[in-house]
Every structure is written in C-alpha cells, then in structure tokens.
Amino acid sequence: MKNSITYSLLESIDSSNIVDLSVDYSELALDTIVENPLMKELPIIKTIRAIYKAGVSIRERFLIKKTLVFIQTFNTSGISKTEFEKYKNRLNDNPKKASKELEHIVILLDRQAEYIKGAILANLYSSFIRERIKWNIFSVFGTILDDLSTYDLDYFRLFYPKKAYSAFSDMDKIDNLAVARLSRNDLVNFTDPTHGISVPILDDGSEGDVNILTLTKTGELFYTEGMKNISLERFDFFKSGL
C-alpha cells in the first residue's frame, strides 16, 4: 500500500504544511507545481513525477491539480488533527478497508471534470472522517457529484438560501436543465405546473401560491456537508444568471 498512489494521497493530506492554503492551484501551470522545491516533497507529487518524467497525459496532469485543490480544501474544512489521526489509525488497523476507501476517493477525484467538484469532494470526505456522514452516503454523494454539472451546482447554490420556489412568484427562476438533474439526484423536489397543481384557496376567496420546487433532506445534507462556505466564483465557470 505504501507504494501506491492512494497511500501517497493520504500522506499528502497529512503534509498540510507543504500545501499553501493561499494559492489557487487550479490557475498554476503544471510545471510550476511539480518543479517547486516544496511541492516536490509532497508524496502525491513524488508518485506522479515518476510517471511525469516518462510523459504524462493531459488527464493525469489535470488529476495532479485537482488533487492539490482537494488537499487544500480538506485542510481548511474544519477537521482537527486529532480527528484525522483517529481516522489514520482506523485505516492502519484495517489495510484492506484503507485500500478500498482511498482507491474509491482517487477514482471519484479522477472522474470529476472541474476543480470545484474536487473541492466539494474534499469537504464530503472530511465530513465522513468526522462521522457527520456514513461511508455509503459519501459514496452516493460522490456519484451525484459526478452526474451534476457546474451549471447545476451554481443553480443549487443560489436556490439553497430560498429552500423553495413558488408557482406564481418564482416561475421565472425555474431552470429546466438544472432542475432536471437536481431532481433526478433527489436534491430537490419539483412539481411541474404544466401537469396540473392543486392551488389553495385563501379565506378571502383568492388563490394562494404553491411551492413547485423544494429542497429535500438529501439536498440539505449535500449542501451543508459539501458546498457550504465554498466560493464557486473562484473557479471561473459558467454562471446561470439567476
């Protein structure tokens, strides 16, 4: 295990003093990263540099930078040294479980197409270690993250404070593209008004408003554990315009 890329990821997380928390690694050229004297000491960089010397693909270059964003976010997620050491001890006591968990994280990280997803994944991993979510929830959220686009995530971020959009007041805020994927992943509930909705009648005889888009418990947990306090603007992706 100690020679694997999964182990080097864990050791890199533990080398938090090497990863500068003020640097936006997504903006740096790969050569700048791998040739930095301090970064060369990071286990994950050492592992991939062996491949890099022989020629590395664009995908692997991207993985290096996503991994640094992941580590950077993880180390600012609020997890304590005691909590992380407790987790490492659990992994050392069960190498097979350690290999399975870390391999799964690397696979999830490799699949993500944007840096912001690596940051969200780091927060979710931190929440798992702190026992705020279970492993099966972490795995499901990782799959959900893979299915969503940054467009969906930005829409969800703007929707979250509202918790609900109504048929009469917020119809212009319903984005069918984002809502379809968010609803498919159980982050929101959507009632299509074109299929007919039951409108409440108020005491004065007028029609009341009715919510057609609402936040689910799954959506609440996903946002709280994965997206809260992350600045999506930093990653310069397409905005929904809401």
N, C-alpha and C positions, 0 to 999 in steps of 0.2 A: 504493500500500500504506500510506503514512504517514497517510492519512486514514481508514483502516479500523479497525473495532473489534478486528480481530486484531492489528494493529500496536500499538494502544493497550494491549492486554493485555501484549504483550512489554515495552513501555516501562514499564508499571505494575510488572511484576515487577522491573524494573531500578531502580525508585524505592523500594527496600526501606526507606529511612529514613522514608518517609511512613506506611507501614502499621505501626501499633502492634502489636507481637507479643504484648502482654499483654491486648489487648481481644478479647472474644468478639463478633465482628461479627454472628454469627447471632442474637444477642439484641437488637441495636440496631434501632431504628426507622429506616426508610429516610431520612426527613427529617433525622434526626440525622446520618446518614452524609454525605449529599450537601451539607448546609449547613455541615459542619465546614470551617473555613478551610484546614486542611492537606489534608483529603481532596479538596477542590475542585481541588487541584493534581495529583491522580493522573490520568494520561491516560485510563484507562478510565472514570473518573467524568466527566471533561470530555466524553468522547464521548457517554456515555449521557445526561448532563444536557441535551444539545441535544434529545434525544427527550423527556426528562422534563418539560421546560418546556411541551411541547405535549400532555402527557398520556401516561403510560406504563402499560402493562398490568401486572397482578399478576405475570405470568411474567417480564417484564423487570425488575421490582423485585427479584424473587427472584434473578434472574441476577446483579444487582449484588452482592448479599450473598454469593452462592455464589462469585463471583469474588474477593471480598475474603478469604474463607476459603481459597480456592485459593492466592492470593498469599501469605497469611500462612503457610500450611503449607509452601509451596515454599521460602520464605526461611528456614525452620527445618529443612529436610530434610537439611542437611549439605553442600549443594553450595557449592563455593568460587566466589569472584568470577572467578578465572582460568578455571574450567570454564565458567561462564556466558558470559564474554566470548568464549571459543573457539567456543561454540555460536552466539552472535550473529554472529560473523564468518562462520561457515559459511552462515548464513541470508542475510547481506548479499551473499555471493558467488553465491547462487542464489535470487533473489527468487521464482521460481515455486514452488520447493520450500518456501520460507519461508511463502508464502501458503497452500499446501496443508496444511502441518503445523499452522499456527496456526489456520486455519479449522476443521480437524478437532478441535482441542482445544476451541475455543469451542463447537462442535456437541455434543461429548461433555459438556462442562460444562453446557450448556443443558438437556440431556436428563436429567441427574441430579435426582432428586426430593428429595434430602436433603443437608444440608450436609456430613455425614460423607463422602459419596461425592466431593464436591468436594475434600476433604482427601486422600482416597486417590488421586484422580486427580493431584493435585499431586505426591505422592510418586512416583507412577509416571512422571510427566513428568520429574522430577528424575533418576530412575534412567536414563531414556532419554538425557538430556543427558550424564550421566556415563558413558554407554556400558556400563551394567550390564545393560540390556536393549535389544534392537533395536526399530526402529520397528514392525515387524509384530507383535511381542509386545505393545508398548504399545497398539496398536490393538485387538488381541484382548482384552487385559485391560480396555480401556475398554468394549468390548461386553459382556464378562462383568459388569462393574460395573453396567452398565445393566440387566442381567437380574436381578441379585440384589436382595433387599430388605434393609433394615437388620436385620430379624429374622435373615436368613441370615448376615449379616456378624457379628452378635453371637454366633451359634451357632458360627461358624467360629473366631472369636477365642478362645472358651472351649475348643474342641476342639483347637486348634493345639498347645498345650504337650503334650498327650497323644499326638498323632500317630496313635493308633489306639484304637478301642473294640472290645471283645470280646463274643462272643455271650452268655457266661454272666455276666460281671462287669458289663457296661455296657449291657445291653439296655434298661434304663430311660432311658438317655441318648440313645437314637436318636429324633430328631425327624424324622418322615417329610416334613414340609413343607420344612424347611430342607435336609435331606439330598437330597431330590429335585432341588432347584435346584443345590446344590453339586456333586452327582454329574453332572448334565447339563452343567455347565460344566467338568468334569474337574478340579475342585479336590480331590475325594475319590473314592475307590472304595468302592462299597457292595455287599455281598453279602447279599441278602435271605434271612434264615434260614428264612422260611416256604417258600422254594422248594427247601430242602434244602441242607445244607452238610456237608462232609467233616470229621468230628471226629477229631482224632488220638488214638490210644490210647497211654497212657504205659506205662512199664516195669512199673508195679505193676498194670496192667490197667485202671486207671481212665481215664475220658475227660478229655482235655485241653481247654483253652479254645482258641478260634479267633477271629481278628480278622475282624469283618464290616464295619468302617468304617476306612479307612486314608487317610492323607494322600498325595496324588500329588506328583510333581515339579513339576507346574504349580501345585498348591496351595501348595507350599513357596515357589516363586518369587513368586507373587501376594502372599502374606502378608509375606515378607521385604522386598520392594520397595515394597509399597503400604500395608500395615497396621501394620507393626512400629512400636512407640513412639507410636501414636496412641491417645489416651484416648477411647474410644467413649462413655463415660459423660457426657462434656462436652456431647454433643449431645442428650441427653434423649429418646431414642427407646425404643420398647417393648423390654423385656428378655425373653429366652427362658426365664428362671427356672431355668437349669441351675446 
